[in-house]
Amino acid sequence: MSSVRYLVVDPDGTITYGLTATGGEFAKAIQENVGDVNVVERVPVDVDLAMYHCRQAAPSALVNLVAAVVVTAHWGRAPERYTGTVVFSGGGPTGQESASLGEETEEYVRGLAAFACRRSGLPGTRPK
């Protein structure tokens, strides 16, 4: 696997760009931002977009509105309540392994995040 581009999205809408050189580094980035592998779920949002979130977030964890908006934009609804920090990456050739987030998909996620922040009053990240 080559380098992996990804976005970290906090519950307040703040987006941080990430780039790792290897799949192992990407796994470490997921662990640091979302949680240990046994509590992280990979959600295949689309063929070129995957989201990683914690399945066992604390009851006090903040809702991640950006995650809900991105999933809803693809599926028509968010099937569950996404909380805490999430990570978006590419979808992978077979939809199972992690892959780098494409530039167009990154812009798409950032646009949905900006929309969610504007409509909800979250501080978020100012567009580039």
N, C-alpha and C positions, 0 to 999 in steps of 0.2 A: 504494500500500500504506500502511496506517496503522501505528500502533505495533505492535511485536512483543514479547510476553512470552516469556521463555525461562528455562530452568534450566541452570546449568553444574554438572556433577557430576565431581568429582576422584576419582582412584583410591582415596583414603582414605574415600570416601563423603560428603565435605563437599559441600553443595549451596549454590549462590549464585544468588539470583534476579536476573534482568536484565530491563530494559525499554529498548527503543530506539524512537526516534521514526520512523525510516524503515527501509526494506529495506537501504539502503546501510550504515546504522549496524549493522544486524543482521549483515550480511556481514562487517563489520569485527570485530564481537564474536566471530564464529566463527573468523576468522583469528587473533585474539589468543589465543583459548582452545584451539583445536583444531589449526590449521595453515593453510598456504596453500591456496587453492582447488584447486590441482592435486593435492593429497594428501588432501583431505577428501571423504568419501563421505556422502551423505544416505541414511539407511535409513528407508524409510516403514514404521514399526512398525505403525501403524493409521491409519484415516482422519483421526483427530484428534491424531496423535502422530508426530513425526519425530525421528530422532536423527542427529546429525552426529558422525563420528569420523574419526580419521586412518587412512588405509589403509596408510601406510608408517611406522608407529611404529618407533622404535629397538628393537632386540632387548631392551634393558634396561628398556623402558617397563613400568610396573606395570599389572597386569590391573585393569580396571574392573569389579568384581563387580556393581555397581549396574546398569551397562549390560547385562550378561549377564542379570541377573534380570528387568529390564524386558522385554527381547526374548523371553526364555524364557516369561514370563507370557502373551505374545501368540501366540507361534509354537510353543510346546511344547519348544523347544530354541533355543540360540544357535548359528547356523550358523558362527560364527567366534569367535575370541578377541579381545575388545575391550580395547584398552589405552589408557592415557593419559586425558586429560580428554575428556569428551563434552558435547555440548549437546543438550538436548531442547527442541523447539518444537512448535507445532501442525502439523497435517498439510497444511493448505491445501485450498482448494475442489476442486482437481483431483488432489490428492495429489502435486503436483510443486513448487509454489512454497511458500515459507515462509509460515507464518501464526502468529498469536499462540496461545500455549498457553492453553487454557481453564482456569478455576479448578478444575473437577472433575478434569481430567486432571492438573493440577499436584498436587493432593492425592493422586491415585492414584500418581504417580511418587514423591512424597515418602514415601508409605506403603510402597511396595516397597523404597525405599532404606533406610528405618528397619528393615524386616525383614531385608534383606541385611546391614546393619551389626550388628544384634543377633546374628544367627546366625553371623557370621564373626569378630566381635570388632573390626571396623573402627571407628575413632572416630566418623566420620560427623558429621552435623549433628543436634543435638537437635531434636525436633519442636517446632513453634510452640505 
